[in-house]
Amino acid sequence: MKLLERHCTHGAPALDPDAIRALLAQVPGWQAAGGSIEREFTFADYRATIAFVNAVATMAETENHHPDMRVGYRRCTLVYTTHSAGGALSANDFICAAKAGMLYDRGMAA
Ligand SMILES: C[C@H](O)[C@H](O)[C@H]1CNC2=NC(N)=NC(=O)C2=N1
């Protein structure tokens, strides 16, 4: 099933390096760094940045999986890791990365 069609699950296990490589290929623009993945998103202005932050926050509450966010004037970096897997990567991180990418693409089209 595609990442966009999946939902986060409670207690998702840490992934092995092969699984991480395979899932990373499905989320363009994201980079793995240790036990996390991150991507910087850029925007036309602060209003658009905050609209994205709010959309991601709503999605995080729906999925019960929450990114760290670094927010600037026209940029936002999302960092996903799975606390319950001991700070490792789980499928939940890639599911939310795909959904955040979709929210960004949608905002750009609007
Ligand atoms: C109890 C609740 O399911 C957990 O605290 C959720 C909430 N959001 C979370 N977010 C992230 N990034 N990792 C988690 O393990 C996590 N766990």
The ligand as a Gaussian input file, in Angstrom:
#p B3LYP/6-31G(d) Opt

LIG

0 1
 C        1.035000       7.973000      23.654000
 C        1.229000       8.439000      22.233000
 O        0.814000       7.445000      21.323000
 C        2.663000       8.751000      21.950000
 O        3.187000       9.647000      22.880000
 C        2.907000       9.207000      20.529000
 C        2.633000      10.680000      20.284000
 N        3.452000      11.227000      19.203000
 C        4.605000      10.668000      18.857000
 N        5.385000      11.266000      17.972000
 C        6.574000      10.760000      17.626000
 N        7.334000      11.413000      16.738000
 N        6.994000       9.591000      18.141000
 C        6.273000       8.890000      19.031000
 O        6.691000       7.812000      19.481000
 C        5.005000       9.432000      19.408000
 N        4.231000       8.797000      20.236000

